[in-house]
Amino acid sequence: MMKNNSLIEIAKVLKKSKNVAIFAHSEPDFDAISSALALKYALEQRKINADYICKDAHIQSAKDFFGDKISLEKFDKNKYDTYISVDNPSKLRCEHAEIFSSQTNSIVLDHHKNLDFLGKYNYVSAEKSSCSEIVFLLLEKGKFKINKNVASMLYAGLSADSGSFINTNTNADSFLNAYKLVTLGADIARFNEIFYRSVSEKEIRIRKFIYENYHLDNGIAYCTISNEEIKKLKADKKDFSTVSSELIKLKKAKIAFSVIEKEPCKFYTSFRSKKDYSVREIAEKFGGGGHKCACAFKIEDKNTSVEKIKNNVLKEIKNKINFIK
């Protein structure tokens, strides 16, 4: 069983670094981006060069909050003496897993059940609401300066990943650390405006499609979206990160999932569930992972379809969770 290093020990490693590369998972969400950028800016305040590296395009709300120039796509792997992975439990979800795994000075910070992704130094705690909360604790215990900008980013990641403190990963520490970040100057009004109170016309079209095309089968809500349908909606793969989150809001839904062909023959299946129903084992069955009530998996296969994956997932849910009423 993996034993965590202390956050103070990891902070000491960072303080000795000169050039740090920071990775998050592919198709990064707010928590992943917040964790990476908060670390970057906190390190730079100590005159340590740090780069957030990500080739995936970021969602519009992230660009609105963090700015357009969020990350580097191209980088020199020989430039850095320390590599950090945030919010990433699996090699399959790390864009540069081979490079990261080959480094002698590597750090993993995560709040998921870790599947196969470890560094020389690790702090992995599924009890934490978000990776942003772990980064905050690292900076706090390591006595790094946390200015208003860094506090705002960490609050954004914590709030987003806890679903504004309603998801099952929320606990007393979530509220305590959110309080600390607010006292440090976190701009919660700006984040709430961008993340919770701003909807584009394109998002309205997508939500309309979801509400008109979902199915409810004995407590299981689901929706499939093919690549052709994405094109008809004049959307792209970044626009479908919240389908399952929308479906689980249905009163009769105990489990919700979506199967989305984000690119031709590249399928992404996301799960959400109410607190009494664990879906993590379902995602793991298909090579994915995540939290008890929020997880996902990916499949790249030219011989399958959204319908085939949907049928396989439905069958697996009904086999494993036979107490849905």
N, C-alpha and C positions, 0 to 999 in steps of 0.2 A: 504494500500500500504506500502511495506517495506521501511523503512528509513535507509539509510546507516549510519554507524558509521564513524567518521573521521579516516583517516589513522594514524593520530597522536595518537588518542585514542587507536587504535589497537596496535600501536608500543609500547605504555606504558604498555599494557597488556603483550606483548611478553617479554619486558625487565624485568618484575617481575617473569617470568616463570623460572622453573629449568629444567623441562623435557618436551619436546614438541614432539608430534606425528603428522606427516604430511601425509595426504592422497591425492591422485589424483583420477581421474576417472579410471574405468577398461579399459584395453587395452590402456594405456596412450600413448599420442603422445608426440612430442618434447616439446610442450608448457607446458604440464602437468608435465613432468619430469624436465624441466628447472625450472619451478616455485618451485617445491618441493625441488630440490637440492640446488638452490640458497638460499632459505630460510634456509635450514639446515646449509649450510656452513657460512652464515652470522650470524646466531645465535651462532654457535660454536665459532666464533671469539670473542663473548662476554662471553664465558665460559658457555653457555647454552646448555645442551645436547639436541640434536634433531635427530630424526630418520624419514626417508622417508620409509613408509610401503606400500608394493605392492606385491601381490602374483602372479600377471600376469607376464608372460615372456615379456621382452622388445625387441623391434625391433633391428636388428643388427647395424644399423646406430647409434642408441642411445648408444649401448655398445661401439662402436668405438669412440664416442665423449666423453661420460661420464665415461667410464670404465666398467669393468665386474660387480663389486660389487656395484650396483646402489641402491638397496633397501633391506629392511628386509621383509621376508615372515612371520616369526613368531614373536610375540611380547607379552609382558605382559601388558594387558590393564590397570592394576592398577599402572603401573610405572609412568605414565605421569600426569602432572597437567594441561596441555593445549593441545587441539586438533585443528588442522588446516586442512581444506579441500581447495584444490586449483583446479581451472578449472573444477568444477563439479556442474552442475545445478540440478541434480536429484538423489534421493535416489536409483533409479534403477541402476545407474551407479557407485555408491560408493560401493566398496568391503566390507566395514565395516560400513555401514550406521547405523545399530542398535547401535553399540558401540559409534560411533560419536554422534549420536542424544541423547544418554543418559548422555553425559558429561555436566557439569555445566559451564565449561570454554572452549567454543568452538568458532572457528572463521571460517567464510566462505569468501574466496576471489575468485571472478569469473568474467568473462566477457561475460557470456551467459545470455539469458533471463531465470531467475531463475524459475523453475517449482514448486519445493516442498522441497527445501533443504536449511535450514537456521540454523545458530548457534546463540549463545548469542550475538556475535559481527559479523557484516556483512559489506562487501564492495563489492557490485555487480554493475558493470557498463558495459552494452552492447556497450557503445561508445568506449571502449578501444579495441585495436587491438588484445590483447592477455592477458592471465593471467600473463605472464612474465612482461608485462608493468605495471600491477597493483602492482606486487611484487617489481619492481624497484621503483615505486613511494612510496610504503610503507617504503622501506629501506632508500630512499632519505629523505623523510619527518621525519622519525624517527631517522635520523642521525646515521644509522648503517654504519659500514665500508664496502665499496664495492671494493674488490680487483679485480685483473685481472681475476681470476678464476670465481668469482661470476658474473662479468660483461660479460664474455664470455658466460656463461650459459643463462643469461637473454637476451642477443642479439640473441642467438640461438633460444630461444622460440619465441621471437618477430618476427624474420625473417621467421621462419618456419610457424607460424600460419597466417602470412599475405601473405604467398606465395611469399616471397622475395619482399614484398611491392606492390603486384599487386592485392590482394584480396579486396573485397569491404569493409572490416573492416579496411583498411588502411586510415589514416587521417594525418593531419599536425603533431599532437602529436606523431604519430608513428615514423615519421622521426626525430623529435626533440629528442625523448628519445633514439632512435637508435644512434644518434649523440653523446649524452651524454655518452652512454655505450662505444662507440668507444674511446672517449676521456679518459675514465676510464681504457682503456687497453683491451677491448674485442678483442679476437683473431678471427677476421672475416674470415681471409684466411683459417684457419684450419676448421672452421665450413663449409664454402662454399665448401671446398674440399670434406669433408665427406658427407654432405647432398645433395649437388647439382651436384657434379662431380664424384661420385663414384657409379658404377653400377656393381653388381655381375652377374655371368652367370645365376644364378637362377632368378634374377630379369628380365633378358632379356627373359627367357622362359616365365615368367608370362606376360610380356608386349606383347610378340608375341601372346599368347593365347587371351589376351584382344582384340588386333587389328584384330584377325581372327574370333572372336566370338561376337563382339558387334553388336547391331542393332540400326537403326536410324528410328524413327517413328514420322514424322511431327514435328521435332525440339526436340524430346526427345531421347537421346542416353542412352542405357542401356546394361548391361551385367550380366548374371547369372553364378554363379560358384558353383557347388555342392561339397560336401565333397569328393566324389569319384574323381572328377576332380582335387581337391587339392592334393590328394594322387598321382595321375598320374603325376602331375607336380613336385613331390618330394618337395612340399612346406608345409607350415603350416599356421595357422591362422594369424600369425604376418605379413605375406608377402602380405596382400591384403588391406592395408590401403589407397592406392592411386588410386584405380581403377576408382572411379568417377572423381577424379582430372585429370586423363588422358583423360577420355571421354569428359569432358567439353571443352577440347582444340579443339575439332572438330569445324570447322567453322560454320556448320549448326546446331550445338547443342545449344539449349537455356537452357535446363535442362538435367542433366545427373544423373543416379543412378545405383547402383550395388546391387545385392542381392547375398550374399555369405553365404554358409553353412559352417561356420568356424569349427564347430564340429557337429557330427551327431545330427540332430534335433535342432541345435542352429543356428539361421539365423541373419545376420547383414546386414541392408540396409543403404547405405550411399548416400547422395544427394550433388550435386553441381549445381550451376546455374549462368547464366550471370546476371549482375547487375539489370536488369529490371524485374526479375522473382524471387519471394519469394517462397521458398520451405519449410520454417519452419513449416507452418500450416499442410503441408502434413505429415511431420515427427511426429508432435504432434498428429495427427489423429490416428497414430499407437502406441502412447505411448512414443514417443521419443522427441527430441528437438534439439536445437542448434542455429545457426545463420540464418539470412535471406537467405543467399546463400550457406550455408554449414551446414548440419545437418544430423541426423541419428536416427535409431531406431533398437531395438533388438526384436526378437521373439524366444521363446523356445517352440516348439510344434511338437510332433511326428506325428501329423495328417496333416501337411502341407508340402510344398516343395518350392524350389526356384521358380518354374514356377507359383505356386499359388500366392505366395507373389508378384512376378513380375506383374502378371495380375491385382491384387488388387491395386498395386501402380500405374500402368498405368491408370487404370480406375479413380482413385482418382485425379491424375494430370489432366487428360482430363476434369473431372467434374469441378475442381476448377480453372484451368487455361485454359480457352476456347479461349484465344486470341492468342495462338501460331500460327504462320503462316509459 
